[in-house]
């Protein structure tokens, strides 16, 4: 008999073994560490904490990891679900639609797939997903002219408050600092504060040290702060910052590449660019 059910805490070791088999480039600790982070983070009520699994004779033969997050969309609370890693044993692939059907059954949830393999694009689009991000822009921020008197501050996970930032942004920075991200605040001479979350990025066939922009309140903020952030990072060995884009970005020096970084969504709220907070990139790692 084949069953489909929520992944529970008691299943984590077996699910980690299954995913290690399905994704041989990932070490088992990659999955264990990410699942432990999921077990500790706040999950919206009535939604699964880890995702769903296919079970045969009480043994996991398939898994679809999910990350549900409550977000503020235009003053209203909405739910976003990051469809993360998916794997089903070859002998049970015909049952794979059970996983996707149950995982995507909520019409008021926005589902995102931020790391689709190119061979899955047609399948994803057939499920009703739409592309919202076509590629990545690799910027070289140190070349940008810095704003006079702008300061760059590093934010740690124990921060309680930051002058000029709302409590929600402070909590986001602290949370992502705990995940191991580099969290910064750029402060202008007149006291304005701009939050940023960055993470080291793995780029195939490119040895250039690259950070990925995980979060900023608005991409225009990054354009303004790029010079200061770039000089801050160059002193620490980082040359480029990559972020989601649909073409070259005015005001920045860099290279736009497709199809690297292609991303999809389905649901009521189209995700904005430059916001990958609380996604698989930070929960599980790059």
C-alpha positions as CSV (number, residue, x, y, z in Angstrom):
1,X,0.0,0.0,0.0
2,X,1.1,3.5,-0.8
3,X,0.1,6.4,1.5
4,X,0.7,10.1,1.4
5,X,1.0,12.0,4.7
6,X,2.7,14.9,6.5
7,X,6.3,14.5,7.5
8,X,6.6,14.3,11.3
9,X,9.5,14.8,13.6
10,X,10.0,11.1,13.9
11,X,10.4,10.8,10.1
12,X,13.3,13.3,9.8
13,X,16.2,10.8,9.8
14,X,14.5,8.5,7.2
15,X,13.6,11.5,5.0
16,X,17.1,12.8,5.2
17,X,18.4,9.4,4.1
18,X,16.0,9.4,1.2
19,X,16.9,12.9,0.0
20,X,20.6,12.1,0.3
21,X,20.0,9.2,-2.0
22,X,18.0,11.4,-4.4
23,X,20.5,14.4,-4.4
24,X,23.9,12.8,-4.2
25,X,25.7,16.2,-4.5
26,X,24.3,17.0,-1.0
27,X,25.7,15.6,2.2
28,X,23.2,14.1,4.7
29,X,24.0,16.9,7.2
30,X,22.7,19.4,4.6
31,X,19.2,17.9,5.0
32,X,19.5,17.3,8.7
33,X,20.5,20.9,9.5
34,X,17.8,22.3,7.3
35,X,15.1,20.1,8.8
36,X,16.2,21.1,12.3
37,X,15.8,24.7,11.4
38,X,12.3,24.0,10.1
39,X,11.5,22.2,13.4
40,X,12.4,25.4,15.3
41,X,11.0,28.1,13.1
42,X,7.5,29.5,13.4
43,X,5.0,27.9,11.0
44,X,1.6,29.3,10.2
45,X,-1.3,27.4,11.9
46,X,-2.8,24.4,10.1
47,X,0.1,24.1,7.6
48,X,2.7,21.3,7.6
49,X,6.0,22.1,9.2
50,X,8.2,20.0,6.9
51,X,6.1,18.9,3.9
52,X,4.7,15.6,2.7
53,X,6.0,12.1,2.1
54,X,5.0,9.0,0.2
55,X,5.2,5.9,2.3
56,X,5.3,2.2,1.4
57,X,5.3,-0.4,4.2
58,X,6.1,2.4,6.7
59,X,9.2,3.4,4.7
60,X,9.5,6.8,3.0
61,X,9.8,6.4,-0.8
62,X,9.1,10.0,-1.8
63,X,9.2,13.4,-0.2
64,X,8.3,17.0,-1.1
65,X,9.7,19.6,1.3
66,X,7.7,22.8,2.0
67,X,8.4,26.0,3.8
68,X,5.3,28.0,4.7
69,X,5.7,31.6,5.8
70,X,3.2,34.3,6.8
71,X,3.9,37.5,5.0
72,X,2.6,41.0,4.8
73,X,1.2,41.8,1.3
74,X,-0.2,45.3,1.1
75,X,-1.2,45.4,4.7
76,X,-2.8,41.9,4.7
77,X,-1.4,38.7,6.0
78,X,-0.9,36.1,3.2
79,X,0.8,32.7,3.1
80,X,3.7,31.8,0.8
81,X,4.9,28.3,0.4
82,X,8.3,27.5,-1.0
83,X,8.1,24.2,-2.8
84,X,11.6,23.0,-2.0
85,X,13.2,19.6,-2.7
86,X,11.3,16.8,-4.4
87,X,12.3,13.2,-4.8
88,X,10.5,9.9,-5.4
89,X,12.1,6.5,-5.8
90,X,12.0,5.4,-9.4
91,X,9.7,2.4,-8.7
92,X,7.1,4.7,-7.2
93,X,7.2,7.6,-9.7
94,X,3.7,7.0,-10.9
95,X,2.5,8.1,-7.4
96,X,4.4,11.4,-7.5
97,X,1.3,13.4,-8.5
98,X,-0.1,12.6,-5.1
99,X,2.6,14.7,-3.5
100,X,2.1,17.7,-5.7
101,X,-1.7,17.6,-5.6
102,X,-1.9,17.6,-1.8
103,X,0.9,20.1,-1.4
104,X,-0.7,22.7,-3.8
105,X,-4.3,22.3,-2.7
106,X,-4.8,25.7,-1.1
107,X,-6.1,28.3,-3.5
108,X,-5.3,31.2,-1.3
109,X,-1.6,30.3,-0.8
110,X,1.1,31.6,-3.2
111,X,3.4,28.8,-4.2
112,X,6.9,29.5,-5.4
113,X,9.6,27.3,-7.0
114,X,12.9,29.2,-6.9
115,X,15.3,26.5,-8.0
116,X,13.6,24.6,-10.9
117,X,15.8,22.4,-13.0
118,X,15.5,23.4,-16.7
119,X,14.1,20.0,-17.7
120,X,11.1,20.6,-15.3
121,X,10.0,23.9,-16.7
122,X,7.4,22.5,-19.0
123,X,6.0,20.3,-16.3
124,X,5.9,23.3,-13.8
125,X,4.1,25.5,-16.4
126,X,1.6,22.8,-17.1
127,X,0.7,22.8,-13.4
128,X,-0.3,26.5,-13.7
129,X,3.0,28.2,-12.6
130,X,4.1,31.4,-14.2
131,X,7.7,32.7,-14.5
132,X,8.2,35.9,-12.5
133,X,12.0,36.0,-12.6
134,X,13.9,35.3,-15.8
135,X,17.5,35.5,-14.7
136,X,20.2,37.0,-12.4
137,X,22.0,40.3,-12.5
138,X,25.6,40.0,-11.4
139,X,26.5,43.5,-10.1
140,X,29.9,44.9,-9.3
141,X,28.8,47.4,-6.5
142,X,32.3,48.7,-5.6
143,X,32.3,50.5,-9.0
144,X,29.2,52.5,-8.0
145,X,29.7,55.9,-6.5
146,X,29.0,55.7,-2.8
147,X,26.6,58.1,-1.1
148,X,28.5,60.6,1.0
149,X,28.6,59.8,4.8
150,X,26.8,56.5,4.4
151,X,27.8,53.9,7.0
152,X,27.4,50.1,6.8
153,X,26.6,48.2,10.0
154,X,26.6,44.5,10.6
155,X,23.6,43.1,12.4
156,X,23.8,40.1,14.7
157,X,21.2,37.6,15.7
158,X,20.7,39.0,19.2
159,X,19.8,42.5,18.0
160,X,16.7,43.9,19.8
161,X,16.1,47.2,17.9
162,X,17.6,49.3,15.2
163,X,17.0,53.0,14.9
164,X,15.0,53.9,11.8
165,X,13.8,50.3,11.0
166,X,10.4,48.8,11.9
167,X,10.2,45.9,14.3
168,X,9.4,43.4,11.4
169,X,12.6,44.3,9.6
170,X,14.7,44.0,12.8
171,X,13.2,40.5,13.4
172,X,13.9,39.5,9.8
173,X,17.6,40.6,10.1
174,X,18.0,38.8,13.4
175,X,16.4,35.6,12.1
176,X,18.6,35.5,9.0
177,X,21.7,36.3,10.9
178,X,20.9,33.2,13.0
179,X,20.7,31.2,9.7
180,X,24.3,32.3,8.9
181,X,23.5,35.1,6.5
182,X,25.4,38.4,6.4
183,X,22.9,41.1,7.5
184,X,23.6,44.7,7.0
185,X,22.1,48.1,7.6
186,X,23.2,51.1,5.5
187,X,22.6,54.4,7.2
188,X,22.7,57.8,5.6
189,X,23.8,61.0,7.1
190,X,20.2,62.1,7.7
191,X,19.4,58.9,9.7
192,X,17.6,56.8,7.1
193,X,18.3,53.1,7.4
194,X,18.2,50.4,4.7
195,X,18.2,46.7,5.6
196,X,20.0,44.0,3.5
197,X,20.5,40.3,3.8
198,X,23.3,38.6,1.8
199,X,24.6,35.1,1.5
200,X,27.6,33.5,-0.2
201,X,26.5,32.0,-3.6
202,X,27.6,28.9,-5.5
203,X,28.0,29.8,-9.2
204,X,29.0,27.0,-11.6
205,X,32.0,27.6,-13.8
206,X,32.6,31.0,-12.2
207,X,35.3,31.4,-9.6
208,X,34.5,35.0,-8.9
209,X,33.5,35.4,-5.2
210,X,29.8,36.2,-5.3
211,X,27.2,37.1,-2.7
212,X,23.5,36.7,-3.4
213,X,21.0,39.4,-2.4
214,X,18.5,37.6,-0.3
215,X,16.5,40.6,0.9
216,X,16.1,44.3,0.6
217,X,13.0,46.4,1.1
218,X,13.2,47.7,-2.5
219,X,15.7,47.1,-5.3
220,X,16.0,50.9,-5.6
221,X,17.5,50.8,-2.1
222,X,20.3,48.5,-3.3
223,X,21.0,50.8,-6.2
224,X,21.4,53.7,-3.8
225,X,23.6,51.8,-1.3
226,X,25.6,49.7,-3.8
227,X,28.7,51.8,-3.6
228,X,29.0,51.6,0.2
229,X,28.1,47.9,0.3
230,X,30.5,47.1,-2.5
231,X,33.5,48.8,-0.8
232,X,32.5,47.1,2.5
233,X,32.5,43.6,0.8
234,X,35.7,44.1,-1.3
235,X,37.7,44.5,1.9
236,X,36.3,41.1,2.9
237,X,37.1,39.4,-0.5
238,X,33.7,39.6,-2.2
239,X,33.6,41.1,-5.7
240,X,30.0,40.7,-6.9
241,X,26.4,40.7,-5.7
242,X,23.9,38.7,-7.7
243,X,20.1,39.3,-7.5
244,X,16.9,38.3,-9.2
245,X,16.2,40.4,-12.3
246,X,14.4,40.4,-15.6
247,X,17.0,42.4,-17.5
248,X,19.9,44.8,-16.9
249,X,19.4,47.3,-14.0
250,X,19.8,51.0,-14.5
251,X,22.3,52.6,-12.2
252,X,24.4,49.5,-11.7
253,X,27.4,48.0,-13.5
254,X,27.1,44.3,-14.1
255,X,26.1,41.4,-16.3
256,X,22.6,40.0,-16.8
257,X,22.4,36.2,-17.4
258,X,19.6,33.9,-18.4
259,X,18.3,31.3,-17.6
260,X,20.3,31.2,-14.4
261,X,18.0,32.1,-11.5
262,X,14.7,31.4,-13.3
263,X,11.8,31.3,-10.8
264,X,8.1,30.5,-10.9
265,X,5.0,31.2,-8.8
266,X,1.3,30.1,-8.7
267,X,-1.3,31.9,-6.6
268,X,-2.8,35.2,-5.7
269,X,0.5,37.2,-5.0
270,X,3.3,37.6,-7.5
271,X,6.6,37.6,-5.5
272,X,8.7,40.7,-5.9
273,X,12.3,40.6,-7.0
274,X,15.0,40.9,-4.3
275,X,13.1,39.0,-1.7
276,X,14.1,35.4,-1.0
277,X,13.8,35.7,2.8
278,X,12.7,32.6,4.7
279,X,13.3,30.5,1.6
280,X,15.2,27.2,1.0
281,X,18.3,29.3,0.3
282,X,18.6,30.3,3.9
283,X,16.8,27.4,5.6
284,X,18.8,24.7,3.9
285,X,21.6,26.7,2.4
286,X,22.9,27.6,-1.1
